[in-house]
Amino acid sequence: MYFNVMAQLQWSGDIQCSVTVDGETKTGHASGDYNICNAQLSAGLFGGWEG
């Protein structure tokens, strides 16, 4: 399984994004013109979540 969130700034600014699955959270941050905030979690080979 794979969970991803992505957000792109249209002009300048500052944004934070996060994805949470089963209590595990991965965060991302972007600032400036047209930059992209990305956070993702994927299922680990032996269980759990990896960012």
mmCIF entry with sequence, helices, sheets and N, C-alpha, C, O atoms, coordinates in Angstrom:
data_MODEL
# 
_entry.id   MODEL 
# 
_entity.id                         1 
_entity.type                       polymer 
_entity.pdbx_number_of_molecules   1 
# 
_entity_poly.entity_id                      1 
_entity_poly.type                           'polypeptide(L)' 
_entity_poly.nstd_linkage                   no 
_entity_poly.nstd_monomer                   no 
_entity_poly.pdbx_seq_one_letter_code       MYFNVMAQLQWSGDIQCSVTVDGETKTGHASGDYNICNAQLSAGLFGGWEG 
_entity_poly.pdbx_seq_one_letter_code_can   MYFNVMAQLQWSGDIQCSVTVDGETKTGHASGDYNICNAQLSAGLFGGWEG 
_entity_poly.pdbx_strand_id                 A 
# 
loop_
_entity_poly_seq.entity_id 
_entity_poly_seq.num 
_entity_poly_seq.mon_id 
_entity_poly_seq.hetero 
1 1  MET n 
1 2  TYR n 
1 3  PHE n 
1 4  ASN n 
1 5  VAL n 
1 6  MET n 
1 7  ALA n 
1 8  GLN n 
1 9  LEU n 
1 10 GLN n 
1 11 TRP n 
1 12 SER n 
1 13 GLY n 
1 14 ASP n 
1 15 ILE n 
1 16 GLN n 
1 17 CYS n 
1 18 SER n 
1 19 VAL n 
1 20 THR n 
1 21 VAL n 
1 22 ASP n 
1 23 GLY n 
1 24 GLU n 
1 25 THR n 
1 26 LYS n 
1 27 THR n 
1 28 GLY n 
1 29 HIS n 
1 30 ALA n 
1 31 SER n 
1 32 GLY n 
1 33 ASP n 
1 34 TYR n 
1 35 ASN n 
1 36 ILE n 
1 37 CYS n 
1 38 ASN n 
1 39 ALA n 
1 40 GLN n 
1 41 LEU n 
1 42 SER n 
1 43 ALA n 
1 44 GLY n 
1 45 LEU n 
1 46 PHE n 
1 47 GLY n 
1 48 GLY n 
1 49 TRP n 
1 50 GLU n 
1 51 GLY n 
# 
_struct_asym.id          A 
_struct_asym.entity_id   1 
# 
loop_
_struct_sheet.id 
_struct_sheet.type 
_struct_sheet.number_strands 
_struct_sheet.details 
AA1 ? 3 ? 
AA2 ? 2 ? 
# 
loop_
_struct_sheet_order.sheet_id 
_struct_sheet_order.range_id_1 
_struct_sheet_order.range_id_2 
_struct_sheet_order.offset 
_struct_sheet_order.sense 
AA1 1 2 ? anti-parallel 
AA1 2 3 ? anti-parallel 
AA2 1 2 ? anti-parallel 
# 
loop_
_struct_sheet_range.sheet_id 
_struct_sheet_range.id 
_struct_sheet_range.beg_label_comp_id 
_struct_sheet_range.beg_label_asym_id 
_struct_sheet_range.beg_label_seq_id 
_struct_sheet_range.pdbx_beg_PDB_ins_code 
_struct_sheet_range.end_label_comp_id 
_struct_sheet_range.end_label_asym_id 
_struct_sheet_range.end_label_seq_id 
_struct_sheet_range.pdbx_end_PDB_ins_code 
_struct_sheet_range.beg_auth_comp_id 
_struct_sheet_range.beg_auth_asym_id 
_struct_sheet_range.beg_auth_seq_id 
_struct_sheet_range.end_auth_comp_id 
_struct_sheet_range.end_auth_asym_id 
_struct_sheet_range.end_auth_seq_id 
AA1 1 TYR A 2  ? GLN A 8  ? TYR A 2  GLN A 8  
AA1 2 ILE A 36 ? ALA A 43 ? ILE A 36 ALA A 43 
AA1 3 TRP A 49 ? GLU A 50 ? TRP A 49 GLU A 50 
AA2 1 ASP A 14 ? VAL A 21 ? ASP A 14 VAL A 21 
AA2 2 GLU A 24 ? SER A 31 ? GLU A 24 SER A 31 
# 
loop_
_atom_site.group_PDB 
_atom_site.id 
_atom_site.type_symbol 
_atom_site.label_atom_id 
_atom_site.label_alt_id 
_atom_site.label_comp_id 
_atom_site.label_asym_id 
_atom_site.label_entity_id 
_atom_site.label_seq_id 
_atom_site.pdbx_PDB_ins_code 
_atom_site.Cartn_x 
_atom_site.Cartn_y 
_atom_site.Cartn_z 
_atom_site.occupancy 
_atom_site.B_iso_or_equiv 
_atom_site.pdbx_formal_charge 
_atom_site.auth_seq_id 
_atom_site.auth_comp_id 
_atom_site.auth_asym_id 
_atom_site.auth_atom_id 
_atom_site.pdbx_PDB_model_num 
ATOM 1   N N  . MET A 1 1  ? 0.838  -1.185 0.000  1.00 0.00 ? 1  MET A N  1 
ATOM 2   C CA . MET A 1 1  ? 0.000  0.000  0.000  1.00 0.00 ? 1  MET A CA 1 
ATOM 3   C C  . MET A 1 1  ? 0.874  1.236  0.000  1.00 0.00 ? 1  MET A C  1 
ATOM 4   O O  . MET A 1 1  ? 2.002  1.226  0.492  1.00 0.00 ? 1  MET A O  1 
ATOM 5   N N  . TYR A 1 2  ? 0.333  2.290  -0.557 1.00 0.00 ? 2  TYR A N  1 
ATOM 6   C CA . TYR A 1 2  ? 1.080  3.524  -0.727 1.00 0.00 ? 2  TYR A CA 1 
ATOM 7   C C  . TYR A 1 2  ? 0.115  4.690  -0.582 1.00 0.00 ? 2  TYR A C  1 
ATOM 8   O O  . TYR A 1 2  ? -0.936 4.712  -1.223 1.00 0.00 ? 2  TYR A O  1 
ATOM 9   N N  . PHE A 1 3  ? 0.467  5.664  0.259  1.00 0.00 ? 3  PHE A N  1 
ATOM 10  C CA . PHE A 1 3  ? -0.348 6.861  0.448  1.00 0.00 ? 3  PHE A CA 1 
ATOM 11  C C  . PHE A 1 3  ? 0.528  8.075  0.200  1.00 0.00 ? 3  PHE A C  1 
ATOM 12  O O  . PHE A 1 3  ? 1.655  8.152  0.689  1.00 0.00 ? 3  PHE A O  1 
ATOM 13  N N  . ASN A 1 4  ? 0.001  9.023  -0.565 1.00 0.00 ? 4  ASN A N  1 
ATOM 14  C CA . ASN A 1 4  ? 0.778  10.203 -0.940 1.00 0.00 ? 4  ASN A CA 1 
ATOM 15  C C  . ASN A 1 4  ? -0.134 11.425 -0.972 1.00 0.00 ? 4  ASN A C  1 
ATOM 16  O O  . ASN A 1 4  ? -1.288 11.340 -1.391 1.00 0.00 ? 4  ASN A O  1 
ATOM 17  N N  . VAL A 1 5  ? 0.396  12.561 -0.526 1.00 0.00 ? 5  VAL A N  1 
ATOM 18  C CA . VAL A 1 5  ? -0.293 13.837 -0.685 1.00 0.00 ? 5  VAL A CA 1 
ATOM 19  C C  . VAL A 1 5  ? 0.706  14.821 -1.273 1.00 0.00 ? 5  VAL A C  1 
ATOM 20  O O  . VAL A 1 5  ? 1.864  14.869 -0.857 1.00 0.00 ? 5  VAL A O  1 
ATOM 21  N N  . MET A 1 6  ? 0.248  15.609 -2.250 1.00 0.00 ? 6  MET A N  1 
ATOM 22  C CA . MET A 1 6  ? 1.119  16.577 -2.907 1.00 0.00 ? 6  MET A CA 1 
ATOM 23  C C  . MET A 1 6  ? 0.330  17.868 -3.122 1.00 0.00 ? 6  MET A C  1 
ATOM 24  O O  . MET A 1 6  ? -0.832 17.843 -3.528 1.00 0.00 ? 6  MET A O  1 
ATOM 25  N N  . ALA A 1 7  ? 0.978  18.985 -2.843 1.00 0.00 ? 7  ALA A N  1 
ATOM 26  C CA . ALA A 1 7  ? 0.365  20.292 -3.063 1.00 0.00 ? 7  ALA A CA 1 
ATOM 27  C C  . ALA A 1 7  ? 1.410  21.223 -3.648 1.00 0.00 ? 7  ALA A C  1 
ATOM 28  O O  . ALA A 1 7  ? 2.554  21.239 -3.192 1.00 0.00 ? 7  ALA A O  1 
ATOM 29  N N  . GLN A 1 8  ? 1.029  22.000 -4.654 1.00 0.00 ? 8  GLN A N  1 
ATOM 30  C CA . GLN A 1 8  ? 1.965  22.921 -5.296 1.00 0.00 ? 8  GLN A CA 1 
ATOM 31  C C  . GLN A 1 8  ? 1.494  24.354 -5.111 1.00 0.00 ? 8  GLN A C  1 
ATOM 32  O O  . GLN A 1 8  ? 0.317  24.668 -5.289 1.00 0.00 ? 8  GLN A O  1 
ATOM 33  N N  . LEU A 1 9  ? 2.437  25.213 -4.752 1.00 0.00 ? 9  LEU A N  1 
ATOM 34  C CA . LEU A 1 9  ? 2.135  26.634 -4.632 1.00 0.00 ? 9  LEU A CA 1 
ATOM 35  C C  . LEU A 1 9  ? 1.943  27.227 -6.022 1.00 0.00 ? 9  LEU A C  1 
ATOM 36  O O  . LEU A 1 9  ? 2.695  26.921 -6.948 1.00 0.00 ? 9  LEU A O  1 
ATOM 37  N N  . GLN A 1 10 ? 0.935  28.074 -6.160 1.00 0.00 ? 10 GLN A N  1 
ATOM 38  C CA . GLN A 1 10 ? 0.684  28.682 -7.460 1.00 0.00 ? 10 GLN A CA 1 
ATOM 39  C C  . GLN A 1 10 ? 1.646  29.851 -7.715 1.00 0.00 ? 10 GLN A C  1 
ATOM 40  O O  . GLN A 1 10 ? 2.128  30.029 -8.834 1.00 0.00 ? 10 GLN A O  1 
ATOM 41  N N  . TRP A 1 11 ? 1.914  30.626 -6.695 1.00 0.00 ? 11 TRP A N  1 
ATOM 42  C CA . TRP A 1 11 ? 2.911  31.687 -6.762 1.00 0.00 ? 11 TRP A CA 1 
ATOM 43  C C  . TRP A 1 11 ? 3.764  31.539 -5.514 1.00 0.00 ? 11 TRP A C  1 
ATOM 44  O O  . TRP A 1 11 ? 3.988  30.417 -5.060 1.00 0.00 ? 11 TRP A O  1 
ATOM 45  N N  . SER A 1 12 ? 4.233  32.609 -4.959 1.00 0.00 ? 12 SER A N  1 
ATOM 46  C CA . SER A 1 12 ? 5.040  32.493 -3.741 1.00 0.00 ? 12 SER A CA 1 
ATOM 47  C C  . SER A 1 12 ? 4.140  32.169 -2.553 1.00 0.00 ? 12 SER A C  1 
ATOM 48  O O  . SER A 1 12 ? 2.928  32.377 -2.605 1.00 0.00 ? 12 SER A O  1 
ATOM 49  N N  . GLY A 1 13 ? 4.738  31.666 -1.501 1.00 0.00 ? 13 GLY A N  1 
ATOM 50  C CA . GLY A 1 13 ? 3.988  31.334 -0.295 1.00 0.00 ? 13 GLY A CA 1 
ATOM 51  C C  . GLY A 1 13 ? 4.714  30.288 0.524  1.00 0.00 ? 13 GLY A C  1 
ATOM 52  O O  . GLY A 1 13 ? 5.896  30.016 0.313  1.00 0.00 ? 13 GLY A O  1 
ATOM 53  N N  . ASP A 1 14 ? 3.990  29.713 1.454  1.00 0.00 ? 14 ASP A N  1 
ATOM 54  C CA . ASP A 1 14 ? 4.538  28.717 2.366  1.00 0.00 ? 14 ASP A CA 1 
ATOM 55  C C  . ASP A 1 14 ? 3.433  27.706 2.665  1.00 0.00 ? 14 ASP A C  1 
ATOM 56  O O  . ASP A 1 14 ? 2.311  28.093 2.992  1.00 0.00 ? 14 ASP A O  1 
ATOM 57  N N  . ILE A 1 15 ? 3.744  26.420 2.555  1.00 0.00 ? 15 ILE A N  1 
ATOM 58  C CA . ILE A 1 15 ? 2.732  25.393 2.778  1.00 0.00 ? 15 ILE A CA 1 
ATOM 59  C C  . ILE A 1 15 ? 3.345  24.205 3.499  1.00 0.00 ? 15 ILE A C  1 
ATOM 60  O O  . ILE A 1 15 ? 4.507  23.859 3.288  1.00 0.00 ? 15 ILE A O  1 
ATOM 61  N N  . GLN A 1 16 ? 2.536  23.586 4.359  1.00 0.00 ? 16 GLN A N  1 
ATOM 62  C CA . GLN A 1 16 ? 2.928  22.343 5.019  1.00 0.00 ? 16 GLN A CA 1 
ATOM 63  C C  . GLN A 1 16 ? 1.871  21.305 4.691  1.00 0.00 ? 16 GLN A C  1 
ATOM 64  O O  . GLN A 1 16 ? 0.687  21.630 4.607  1.00 0.00 ? 16 GLN A O  1 
ATOM 65  N N  . CYS A 1 17 ? 2.290  20.048 4.501  1.00 0.00 ? 17 CYS A N  1 
ATOM 66  C CA . CYS A 1 17 ? 1.353  18.971 4.215  1.00 0.00 ? 17 CYS A CA 1 
ATOM 67  C C  . CYS A 1 17 ? 1.743  17.754 5.032  1.00 0.00 ? 17 CYS A C  1 
ATOM 68  O O  . CYS A 1 17 ? 2.887  17.627 5.469  1.00 0.00 ? 17 CYS A O  1 
ATOM 69  N N  . SER A 1 18 ? 0.778  16.854 5.238  1.00 0.00 ? 18 SER A N  1 
ATOM 70  C CA . SER A 1 18 ? 1.070  15.634 5.998  1.00 0.00 ? 18 SER A CA 1 
ATOM 71  C C  . SER A 1 18 ? 0.115  14.531 5.586  1.00 0.00 ? 18 SER A C  1 
ATOM 72  O O  . SER A 1 18 ? -0.986 14.785 5.097  1.00 0.00 ? 18 SER A O  1 
ATOM 73  N N  . VAL A 1 19 ? 0.560  13.296 5.794  1.00 0.00 ? 19 VAL A N  1 
ATOM 74  C CA . VAL A 1 19 ? -0.281 12.119 5.603  1.00 0.00 ? 19 VAL A CA 1 
ATOM 75  C C  . VAL A 1 19 ? -0.102 11.247 6.842  1.00 0.00 ? 19 VAL A C  1 
ATOM 76  O O  . VAL A 1 19 ? 1.016  11.040 7.313  1.00 0.00 ? 19 VAL A O  1 
ATOM 77  N N  . THR A 1 20 ? -1.222 10.739 7.366  1.00 0.00 ? 20 THR A N  1 
ATOM 78  C CA . THR A 1 20 ? -1.189 9.901  8.575  1.00 0.00 ? 20 THR A CA 1 
ATOM 79  C C  . THR A 1 20 ? -1.941 8.602  8.309  1.00 0.00 ? 20 THR A C  1 
ATOM 80  O O  . THR A 1 20 ? -3.075 8.616  7.828  1.00 0.00 ? 20 THR A O  1 
ATOM 81  N N  . VAL A 1 21 ? -1.293 7.472  8.630  1.00 0.00 ? 21 VAL A N  1 
ATOM 82  C CA . VAL A 1 21 ? -1.904 6.156  8.478  1.00 0.00 ? 21 VAL A CA 1 
ATOM 83  C C  . VAL A 1 21 ? -1.562 5.353  9.729  1.00 0.00 ? 21 VAL A C  1 
ATOM 84  O O  . VAL A 1 21 ? -0.394 5.246  10.102 1.00 0.00 ? 21 VAL A O  1 
ATOM 85  N N  . ASP A 1 22 ? -2.572 4.792  10.371 1.00 0.00 ? 22 ASP A N  1 
ATOM 86  C CA . ASP A 1 22 ? -2.384 3.966  11.568 1.00 0.00 ? 22 ASP A CA 1 
ATOM 87  C C  . ASP A 1 22 ? -1.490 4.636  12.611 1.00 0.00 ? 22 ASP A C  1 
ATOM 88  O O  . ASP A 1 22 ? -0.666 3.969  13.236 1.00 0.00 ? 22 ASP A O  1 
ATOM 89  N N  . GLY A 1 23 ? -1.646 5.947  12.803 1.00 0.00 ? 23 GLY A N  1 
ATOM 90  C CA . GLY A 1 23 ? -0.885 6.683  13.804 1.00 0.00 ? 23 GLY A CA 1 
ATOM 91  C C  . GLY A 1 23 ? 0.511  7.100  13.364 1.00 0.00 ? 23 GLY A C  1 
ATOM 92  O O  . GLY A 1 23 ? 1.192  7.812  14.102 1.00 0.00 ? 23 GLY A O  1 
ATOM 93  N N  . GLU A 1 24 ? 0.956  6.681  12.192 1.00 0.00 ? 24 GLU A N  1 
ATOM 94  C CA . GLU A 1 24 ? 2.275  7.069  11.648 1.00 0.00 ? 24 GLU A CA 1 
ATOM 95  C C  . GLU A 1 24 ? 2.073  8.282  10.744 1.00 0.00 ? 24 GLU A C  1 
ATOM 96  O O  . GLU A 1 24 ? 1.227  8.252  9.851  1.00 0.00 ? 24 GLU A O  1 
ATOM 97  N N  . THR A 1 25 ? 2.842  9.344  10.966 1.00 0.00 ? 25 THR A N  1 
ATOM 98  C CA . THR A 1 25 ? 2.690  10.581 10.201 1.00 0.00 ? 25 THR A CA 1 
ATOM 99  C C  . THR A 1 25 ? 3.982  10.939 9.499  1.00 0.00 ? 25 THR A C  1 
ATOM 100 O O  . THR A 1 25 ? 5.070  10.831 10.065 1.00 0.00 ? 25 THR A O  1 
ATOM 101 N N  . LYS A 1 26 ? 3.843  11.370 8.245  1.00 0.00 ? 26 LYS A N  1 
ATOM 102 C CA . LYS A 1 26 ? 4.967  11.904 7.472  1.00 0.00 ? 26 LYS A CA 1 
ATOM 103 C C  . LYS A 1 26 ? 4.562  13.306 7.035  1.00 0.00 ? 26 LYS A C  1 
ATOM 104 O O  . LYS A 1 26 ? 3.458  13.509 6.530  1.00 0.00 ? 26 LYS A O  1 
ATOM 105 N N  . THR A 1 27 ? 5.457  14.274 7.230  1.00 0.00 ? 27 THR A N  1 
ATOM 106 C CA . THR A 1 27 ? 5.149  15.662 6.890  1.00 0.00 ? 27 THR A CA 1 
ATOM 107 C C  . THR A 1 27 ? 6.064  16.163 5.785  1.00 0.00 ? 27 THR A C  1 
ATOM 108 O O  . THR A 1 27 ? 7.128  15.601 5.526  1.00 0.00 ? 27 THR A O  1 
ATOM 109 N N  . GLY A 1 28 ? 5.622  17.228 5.145  1.00 0.00 ? 28 GLY A N  1 
ATOM 110 C CA . GLY A 1 28 ? 6.416  17.889 4.121  1.00 0.00 ? 28 GLY A CA 1 
ATOM 111 C C  . GLY A 1 28 ? 6.246  19.395 4.236  1.00 0.00 ? 28 GLY A C  1 
ATOM 112 O O  . GLY A 1 28 ? 5.336  19.871 4.914  1.00 0.00 ? 28 GLY A O  1 
ATOM 113 N N  . HIS A 1 29 ? 7.113  20.140 3.580  1.00 0.00 ? 29 HIS A N  1 
ATOM 114 C CA . HIS A 1 29 ? 7.085  21.594 3.636  1.00 0.00 ? 29 HIS A CA 1 
ATOM 115 C C  . HIS A 1 29 ? 7.615  22.153 2.325  1.00 0.00 ? 29 HIS A C  1 
ATOM 116 O O  . HIS A 1 29 ? 8.540  21.594 1.735  1.00 0.00 ? 29 HIS A O  1 
ATOM 117 N N  . ALA A 1 30 ? 7.035  23.249 1.871  1.00 0.00 ? 30 ALA A N  1 
ATOM 118 C CA . ALA A 1 30 ? 7.524  23.942 0.688  1.00 0.00 ? 30 ALA A CA 1 
ATOM 119 C C  . ALA A 1 30 ? 7.301  25.436 0.852  1.00 0.00 ? 30 ALA A C  1 
ATOM 120 O O  . ALA A 1 30 ? 6.327  25.861 1.474  1.00 0.00 ? 30 ALA A O  1 
ATOM 121 N N  . SER A 1 31 ? 8.201  26.224 0.297  1.00 0.00 ? 31 SER A N  1 
ATOM 122 C CA . SER A 1 31 ? 8.026  27.675 0.295  1.00 0.00 ? 31 SER A CA 1 
ATOM 123 C C  . SER A 1 31 ? 8.667  28.231 -0.961 1.00 0.00 ? 31 SER A C  1 
ATOM 124 O O  . SER A 1 31 ? 9.604  27.651 -1.511 1.00 0.00 ? 31 SER A O  1 
ATOM 125 N N  . GLY A 1 32 ? 8.146  29.368 -1.406 1.00 0.00 ? 32 GLY A N  1 
ATOM 126 C CA . GLY A 1 32 ? 8.681  30.015 -2.604 1.00 0.00 ? 32 GLY A CA 1 
ATOM 127 C C  . GLY A 1 32 ? 7.790  29.783 -3.814 1.00 0.00 ? 32 GLY A C  1 
ATOM 128 O O  . GLY A 1 32 ? 6.733  29.159 -3.716 1.00 0.00 ? 32 GLY A O  1 
ATOM 129 N N  . ASP A 1 33 ? 8.227  30.288 -4.940 1.00 0.00 ? 33 ASP A N  1 
ATOM 130 C CA . ASP A 1 33 ? 7.446  30.238 -6.178 1.00 0.00 ? 33 ASP A CA 1 
ATOM 131 C C  . ASP A 1 33 ? 7.330  28.821 -6.728 1.00 0.00 ? 33 ASP A C  1 
ATOM 132 O O  . ASP A 1 33 ? 8.337  28.169 -7.005 1.00 0.00 ? 33 ASP A O  1 
ATOM 133 N N  . TYR A 1 34 ? 6.092  28.349 -6.884 1.00 0.00 ? 34 TYR A N  1 
ATOM 134 C CA . TYR A 1 34 ? 5.757  27.096 -7.569 1.00 0.00 ? 34 TYR A CA 1 
ATOM 135 C C  . TYR A 1 34 ? 6.382  25.833 -6.968 1.00 0.00 ? 34 TYR A C  1 
ATOM 136 O O  . TYR A 1 34 ? 6.410  24.800 -7.637 1.00 0.00 ? 34 TYR A O  1 
ATOM 137 N N  . ASN A 1 35 ? 6.875  25.880 -5.752 1.00 0.00 ? 35 ASN A N  1 
ATOM 138 C CA . ASN A 1 35 ? 7.458  24.699 -5.130 1.00 0.00 ? 35 ASN A CA 1 
ATOM 139 C C  . ASN A 1 35 ? 6.374  23.704 -4.724 1.00 0.00 ? 35 ASN A C  1 
ATOM 140 O O  . ASN A 1 35 ? 5.204  24.064 -4.594 1.00 0.00 ? 35 ASN A O  1 
ATOM 141 N N  . ILE A 1 36 ? 6.781  22.441 -4.524 1.00 0.00 ? 36 ILE A N  1 
ATOM 142 C CA . ILE A 1 36 ? 5.843  21.357 -4.261 1.00 0.00 ? 36 ILE A CA 1 
ATOM 143 C C  . ILE A 1 36 ? 6.078  20.772 -2.866 1.00 0.00 ? 36 ILE A C  1 
ATOM 144 O O  . ILE A 1 36 ? 7.212  20.475 -2.490 1.00 0.00 ? 36 ILE A O  1 
ATOM 145 N N  . CYS A 1 37 ? 5.005  20.612 -2.112 1.00 0.00 ? 37 CYS A N  1 
ATOM 146 C CA . CYS A 1 37 ? 5.026  19.942 -0.820 1.00 0.00 ? 37 CYS A CA 1 
ATOM 147 C C  . CYS A 1 37 ? 4.583  18.501 -1.053 1.00 0.00 ? 37 CYS A C  1 
ATOM 148 O O  . CYS A 1 37 ? 3.558  18.256 -1.690 1.00 0.00 ? 37 CYS A O  1 
ATOM 149 N N  . ASN A 1 38 ? 5.358  17.549 -0.537 1.00 0.00 ? 38 ASN A N  1 
ATOM 150 C CA . ASN A 1 38 ? 5.052  16.140 -0.751 1.00 0.00 ? 38 ASN A CA 1 
ATOM 151 C C  . ASN A 1 38 ? 5.270  15.371 0.546  1.00 0.00 ? 38 ASN A C  1 
ATOM 152 O O  . ASN A 1 38 ? 6.275  15.571 1.229  1.00 0.00 ? 38 ASN A O  1 
ATOM 153 N N  . ALA A 1 39 ? 4.331  14.495 0.885  1.00 0.00 ? 39 ALA A N  1 
ATOM 154 C CA . ALA A 1 39 ? 4.469  13.597 2.036  1.00 0.00 ? 39 ALA A CA 1 
ATOM 155 C C  . ALA A 1 39 ? 3.926  12.236 1.623  1.00 0.00 ? 39 ALA A C  1 
ATOM 156 O O  . ALA A 1 39 ? 2.854  12.145 1.026  1.00 0.00 ? 39 ALA A O  1 
ATOM 157 N N  . GLN A 1 40 ? 4.669  11.178 1.944  1.00 0.00 ? 40 GLN A N  1 
ATOM 158 C CA . GLN A 1 40 ? 4.213  9.850  1.546  1.00 0.00 ? 40 GLN A CA 1 
ATOM 159 C C  . GLN A 1 40 ? 4.586  8.795  2.571  1.00 0.00 ? 40 GLN A C  1 
ATOM 160 O O  . GLN A 1 40 ? 5.599  8.901  3.262  1.00 0.00 ? 40 GLN A O  1 
ATOM 161 N N  . LEU A 1 41 ? 3.744  7.775  2.651  1.00 0.00 ? 41 LEU A N  1 
ATOM 162 C CA . LEU A 1 41 ? 3.981  6.605  3.484  1.00 0.00 ? 41 LEU A CA 1 
ATOM 163 C C  . LEU A 1 41 ? 3.704  5.369  2.638  1.00 0.00 ? 41 LEU A C  1 
ATOM 164 O O  . LEU A 1 41 ? 2.741  5.339  1.871  1.00 0.00 ? 41 LEU A O  1 
ATOM 165 N N  . SER A 1 42 ? 4.543  4.358  2.777  1.00 0.00 ? 42 SER A N  1 
ATOM 166 C CA . SER A 1 42 ? 4.302  3.101  2.082  1.00 0.00 ? 42 SER A CA 1 
ATOM 167 C C  . SER A 1 42 ? 4.432  1.947  3.066  1.00 0.00 ? 42 SER A C  1 
ATOM 168 O O  . SER A 1 42 ? 5.155  2.042  4.058  1.00 0.00 ? 42 SER A O  1 
ATOM 169 N N  . ALA A 1 43 ? 3.738  0.875  2.786  1.00 0.00 ? 43 ALA A N  1 
ATOM 170 C CA . ALA A 1 43 ? 3.777  -0.299 3.658  1.00 0.00 ? 43 ALA A CA 1 
ATOM 171 C C  . ALA A 1 43 ? 5.168  -0.897 3.630  1.00 0.00 ? 43 ALA A C  1 
ATOM 172 O O  . ALA A 1 43 ? 5.748  -1.076 2.559  1.00 0.00 ? 43 ALA A O  1 
ATOM 173 N N  . GLY A 1 44 ? 5.713  -1.211 4.807  1.00 0.00 ? 44 GLY A N  1 
ATOM 174 C CA . GLY A 1 44 ? 7.038  -1.821 4.905  1.00 0.00 ? 44 GLY A CA 1 
ATOM 175 C C  . GLY A 1 44 ? 6.987  -3.291 4.506  1.00 0.00 ? 44 GLY A C  1 
ATOM 176 O O  . GLY A 1 44 ? 5.927  -3.915 4.544  1.00 0.00 ? 44 GLY A O  1 
ATOM 177 N N  . LEU A 1 45 ? 8.100  -3.824 4.137  1.00 0.00 ? 45 LEU A N  1 
ATOM 178 C CA . LEU A 1 45 ? 8.211  -5.212 3.708  1.00 0.00 ? 45 LEU A CA 1 
ATOM 179 C C  . LEU A 1 45 ? 7.783  -6.175 4.823  1.00 0.00 ? 45 LEU A C  1 
ATOM 180 O O  . LEU A 1 45 ? 7.180  -7.214 4.554  1.00 0.00 ? 45 LEU A O  1 
ATOM 181 N N  . PHE A 1 46 ? 8.096  -5.825 6.063  1.00 0.00 ? 46 PHE A N  1 
ATOM 182 C CA . PHE A 1 46 ? 7.775  -6.685 7.202  1.00 0.00 ? 46 PHE A CA 1 
ATOM 183 C C  . PHE A 1 46 ? 6.710  -6.064 8.108  1.00 0.00 ? 46 PHE A C  1 
ATOM 184 O O  . PHE A 1 46 ? 6.670  -6.356 9.303  1.00 0.00 ? 46 PHE A O  1 
ATOM 185 N N  . GLY A 1 47 ? 5.855  -5.216 7.553  1.00 0.00 ? 47 GLY A N  1 
ATOM 186 C CA . GLY A 1 47 ? 4.810  -4.552 8.306  1.00 0.00 ? 47 GLY A CA 1 
ATOM 187 C C  . GLY A 1 47 ? 5.212  -3.140 8.670  1.00 0.00 ? 47 GLY A C  1 
ATOM 188 O O  . GLY A 1 47 ? 6.351  -2.737 8.436  1.00 0.00 ? 47 GLY A O  1 
ATOM 189 N N  . GLY A 1 48 ? 4.300  -2.393 9.233  1.00 0.00 ? 48 GLY A N  1 
ATOM 190 C CA . GLY A 1 48 ? 4.554  -1.006 9.586  1.00 0.00 ? 48 GLY A CA 1 
ATOM 191 C C  . GLY A 1 48 ? 4.550  -0.116 8.360  1.00 0.00 ? 48 GLY A C  1 
ATOM 192 O O  . GLY A 1 48 ? 4.207  -0.542 7.257  1.00 0.00 ? 48 GLY A O  1 
ATOM 193 N N  . TRP A 1 49 ? 4.939  1.127  8.576  1.00 0.00 ? 49 TRP A N  1 
ATOM 194 C CA . TRP A 1 49 ? 4.922  2.128  7.513  1.00 0.00 ? 49 TRP A CA 1 
ATOM 195 C C  . TRP A 1 49 ? 6.283  2.792  7.407  1.00 0.00 ? 49 TRP A C  1 
ATOM 196 O O  . TRP A 1 49 ? 6.946  3.035  8.416  1.00 0.00 ? 49 TRP A O  1 
ATOM 197 N N  . GLU A 1 50 ? 6.695  3.084  6.182  1.00 0.00 ? 50 GLU A N  1 
ATOM 198 C CA . GLU A 1 50 ? 7.968  3.749  5.922  1.00 0.00 ? 50 GLU A CA 1 
ATOM 199 C C  . GLU A 1 50 ? 7.706  5.047  5.181  1.00 0.00 ? 50 GLU A C  1 
ATOM 200 O O  . GLU A 1 50 ? 6.882  5.097  4.268  1.00 0.00 ? 50 GLU A O  1 
ATOM 201 N N  . GLY A 1 51 ? 8.418  6.109  5.585  1.00 0.00 ? 51 GLY A N  1 
ATOM 202 C CA . GLY A 1 51 ? 8.239  7.392  4.924  1.00 0.00 ? 51 GLY A CA 1 
ATOM 203 C C  . GLY A 1 51 ? 9.266  7.652  3.880  1.00 0.00 ? 51 GLY A C  1 
ATOM 204 O O  . GLY A 1 51 ? 9.240  8.701  3.236  1.00 0.00 ? 51 GLY A O  1 
# 
